[in-house]
Amino acid sequence: MRAPLLLACLALLSLVADVAAESASRGADSDGAELAALARAADSVLERVGPAEPPRRKRDPRFSDGPRRVPEARGAARQRALALGIGGLEATRRVLRGLASPELLAAARGRQPRDLLWPVLGGHWGRGFGYTRKHNSQLRHDGVDIGAPTGAVVRAAADGLVVYSDNTLKGYGNAVIVLHPNGWTTLYAHNSRNTVQPGWRVKRAERIALVGATGLAWGPHLHFELRKDGKLADPARHFVGHTSQALDGPMVALALDDRGP
C-alpha cells in the first residue's frame, strides 16, 4: 500500500471516530447530518489521494522461459524448414493439433516407431501422465517427468523431423518437438540447451538437447509429451529401456549408440 493512501486511511478512521462520538452526544436526530458530513469528508480525502494503483501481478519465481539457448538455423535444415513452413509458433500449434500436412509427414523420414526409446541417459522416473499432481490433483499432467542432472543428454525417442526448437511455448522453456513418420509427435521441454534446429532430421537415440530447468520447472528434469493424431497419450506404455514394467525402479543407462529394435 502507498504511504499517502495509508495516511489517508488513518485520517479517515480518525474522522469516523470523531463523528461517531459527536453523534452519540447529540442524539439520533443528528445522525443524517453527521453521515452527510462524513461522506463529504471521505470524498475530500479520496480526491487528495487520487486513484488507487492497480494491483501488481506477482511473478511466479519458478517461471522463466529463458535463457534462450537454441542453435541458429542454417544449411539444409534451414532451407527445409522454410520450404515446409515449420519452426514458428502457429505452425507448431497446428502440428500439435494433429494437422500436419501430407508434405510435412512425407518429410518426416525414418522408421515408423513401434515404441519409444527412454529419452534421458540415467534418467529416473518422476511424475506420470494424468491426474498425478500432488498440489493440484484436478489439473492434468500432460506428460511424464524424468529427473536427471543439469546437462544430461536428451535423446530423440524415435526417428523423425524437428518441427520446433525454441522457447516461445509458454511454460515449456527451451523445448524441442519431433514429428514422426506415423504422425506421432514427441515434445521435450525445460532443456538447458537445444542442440537441433527446425528442419533437422533426427535418428532414434540422437542427441537433441540437454536437461535443464527452464520454463515452469521446480528443478532440472525433462518433461516429455506424446501426441497421437493431435491427442495427448500416456507415453509410459511405449517406453523401452527401463527395469520395471511399472516404471517404478531406476532406469537403465542405455548406450549412446543404442537405436533399439
C-alpha positions in Angstrom: 0.0 0.0 0.0 1.3 3.5 -0.8 2.3 5.8 2.1 -0.2 8.6 1.1 -3.1 6.1 0.9 -2.1 4.7 4.3 -2.1 8.2 5.9 -5.4 9.0 4.2 -7.0 5.8 5.6 -5.7 6.7 9.1 -7.1 10.2 8.8 -10.5 8.8 7.6 -10.7 6.4 10.6 -9.9 9.2 13.0 -12.6 11.3 11.4 -15.1 8.5 11.6 -14.3 8.1 15.3 -14.8 11.9 16.0 -18.1 11.9 14.1 -19.4 8.9 15.9 -18.5 10.3 19.3 -20.2 13.7 18.4 -23.2 11.9 17.0 -23.6 9.9 20.2 -23.5 13.1 22.3 -26.1 14.9 20.2 -28.6 12.1 19.9 -30.2 10.2 17.0 -31.8 13.3 15.3 -28.4 14.5 14.1 -27.4 11.1 12.5 -28.4 12.2 9.0 -26.4 15.4 9.0 -23.4 13.8 10.6 -23.4 11.0 8.0 -23.6 13.5 5.2 -20.6 15.4 6.7 -18.7 12.2 6.9 -19.4 11.4 3.3 -18.2 14.8 2.2 -15.0 14.4 4.3 -14.4 10.9 2.8 -14.7 12.3 -0.8 -12.2 15.1 0.1 -9.7 12.5 1.3 -10.1 10.4 -1.7 -9.6 13.4 -4.0 -6.3 14.2 -2.4 -5.1 10.6 -2.6 -6.0 10.1 -6.2 -7.0 6.8 -8.0 -5.6 3.6 -6.5 -2.9 1.8 -8.3 -4.0 -1.4 -10.0 -2.8 -4.5 -8.1 0.5 -5.7 -9.2 0.6 -9.2 -10.6 3.0 -11.4 -8.6 5.6 -13.1 -10.7 5.9 -16.8 -10.2 9.6 -17.3 -9.1 9.6 -20.7 -10.8 8.7 -19.3 -14.2 11.4 -18.2 -16.7 11.4 -19.4 -20.3 15.0 -18.3 -20.6 17.8 -18.1 -21.1 17.0 -18.9 -24.7 19.7 -21.4 -25.9 18.8 -22.8 -29.3 21.0 -23.3 -32.3 20.8 -20.9 -35.2 19.0 -22.2 -38.2 21.5 -23.0 -41.0 22.2 -25.1 -44.1 19.9 -27.8 -45.5 17.8 -27.9 -42.3 17.0 -24.2 -42.6 16.0 -24.5 -46.2 13.8 -27.5 -45.4 12.1 -25.6 -42.6 11.5 -22.6 -44.8 10.1 -24.7 -47.6 7.8 -26.6 -45.2 6.8 -23.5 -43.1 7.8 -25.0 -39.8 9.5 -23.6 -36.7 7.1 -20.8 -35.9 4.6 -20.8 -33.1 1.4 -21.0 -35.2 2.8 -23.8 -37.4 3.9 -25.7 -34.3 0.4 -25.4 -32.8 -1.1 -26.9 -36.0 1.3 -29.9 -35.8 0.4 -30.4 -32.1 -3.3 -30.4 -33.0 -2.6 -33.2 -35.5 -2.9 -31.1 -38.6 0.4 -31.8 -40.2 0.2 -31.6 -44.0 0.9 -34.6 -46.2 4.1 -32.9 -47.4 5.3 -32.4 -43.8 4.6 -36.1 -42.9 6.4 -37.2 -46.0 9.4 -35.1 -44.9 9.5 -36.9 -41.5 11.5 -39.8 -42.9 12.7 -42.8 -40.9 11.3 -45.9 -39.3 7.7 -45.9 -38.0 8.0 -46.0 -34.2 6.7 -49.2 -32.6 7.9 -48.0 -29.2 9.8 -45.0 -27.7 13.4 -45.0 -26.5 13.8 -43.8 -22.9 15.0 -40.3 -23.7 17.4 -39.4 -20.9 20.6 -41.4 -20.2 20.5 -42.3 -16.5 17.2 -40.5 -16.0 14.8 -41.7 -13.2 11.1 -41.8 -13.1 9.5 -38.7 -11.8 5.8 -37.9 -12.3 3.4 -39.8 -14.6 0.7 -38.8 -17.0 -2.8 -37.8 -15.9 -4.1 -36.5 -12.6 -0.9 -37.2 -10.7 -0.1 -33.7 -9.3 0.3 -33.6 -5.5 -0.6 -30.0 -5.0 -3.4 -29.7 -7.6 -5.0 -33.1 -8.3 -7.6 -31.6 -10.5 -5.1 -30.3 -13.0 -3.9 -33.0 -15.5 -0.3 -33.5 -16.1 0.1 -33.8 -19.9 3.3 -35.9 -20.0 5.8 -37.6 -17.8 8.7 -36.1 -15.9 12.1 -37.7 -16.0 14.6 -36.4 -13.4 18.3 -36.0 -14.3 21.2 -33.7 -13.5 21.5 -30.5 -15.5 23.3 -31.2 -18.7 22.3 -34.8 -19.0 21.8 -35.9 -22.6 18.2 -35.8 -24.0 17.8 -38.2 -27.0 15.1 -38.5 -29.7 12.7 -41.3 -28.8 12.3 -42.2 -32.5 13.2 -41.2 -36.0 11.6 -38.0 -37.2 11.7 -34.4 -38.2 12.3 -31.5 -35.8 9.4 -29.1 -36.3 10.1 -26.8 -33.4 13.2 -25.8 -31.4 12.8 -22.6 -29.4 11.4 -21.2 -26.1 8.2 -19.5 -27.2 5.8 -22.1 -25.9 4.9 -20.5 -22.5 5.9 -22.6 -19.5 8.0 -25.1 -21.5 11.3 -23.2 -21.6 13.7 -24.4 -24.3 11.7 -27.1 -26.0 12.1 -29.5 -29.0 9.2 -31.1 -30.9 9.8 -34.0 -33.3 7.2 -35.2 -35.8 7.5 -38.9 -36.5 6.6 -40.7 -39.8 3.4 -42.2 -38.4 2.1 -38.8 -37.3 3.0 -39.0 -33.7 4.7 -36.0 -32.1 7.1 -36.1 -29.1 7.9 -33.0 -27.0 11.0 -32.5 -24.9 10.8 -29.5 -22.5 12.7 -27.5 -19.8 16.0 -28.1 -21.6 19.0 -26.1 -20.6 20.0 -26.1 -24.3 18.6 -27.4 -27.5 21.1 -28.9 -29.9 18.9 -29.3 -33.0 17.1 -26.8 -35.2 13.8 -26.9 -37.1 14.1 -28.9 -40.3 16.7 -31.3 -38.9 16.1 -35.0 -39.5 16.9 -37.0 -36.4 17.5 -40.6 -35.8 16.4 -42.6 -32.8 18.8 -42.0 -29.9 20.4 -38.9 -31.5 21.1 -36.1 -29.0 18.6 -33.3 -29.4 19.0 -31.3 -26.1 20.5 -31.2 -22.6 18.4 -31.5 -19.4 17.7 -28.2 -17.6 15.1 -26.3 -15.6 13.9 -23.5 -18.0 10.2 -22.7 -18.1 7.8 -23.8 -15.3 10.1 -26.2 -13.6 10.9 -26.9 -9.9 14.3 -28.3 -10.8 16.3 -30.0 -13.6 14.2 -32.6 -15.4 12.8 -33.5 -18.8 9.1 -33.0 -19.4 8.1 -35.4 -22.2 4.8 -35.5 -24.0 3.4 -37.8 -26.7 0.6 -37.0 -29.1 -1.2 -39.3 -31.4 -3.2 -37.6 -34.2 -3.2 -34.5 -32.0 -4.4 -36.2 -28.9 -2.3 -36.5 -25.8 -1.4 -40.0 -24.8 0.4 -41.7 -21.9 3.9 -42.4 -23.2 4.8 -44.8 -20.4 3.4 -47.9 -22.1 5.6 -47.2 -25.1 9.0 -46.7 -23.4 11.8 -49.3 -23.7 14.9 -49.4 -21.6 13.5 -49.5 -18.1 13.9 -52.2 -15.4 10.3 -52.4 -14.3 7.0 -52.7 -16.3 5.5 -50.4 -13.7 8.3 -47.9 -14.2 8.9 -47.7 -10.5 12.6 -48.5 -10.4 15.9 -47.0 -11.5 16.3 -46.7 -15.2 18.9 -48.5 -17.2 21.5 -46.2 -18.7 21.4 -47.2 -22.4 24.4 -46.9 -24.7 24.7 -43.7 -26.8 24.5 -45.8 -30.0 21.6 -47.9 -28.9 18.9 -47.3 -31.5 16.5 -50.1 -30.4 15.0 -52.9 -32.3 
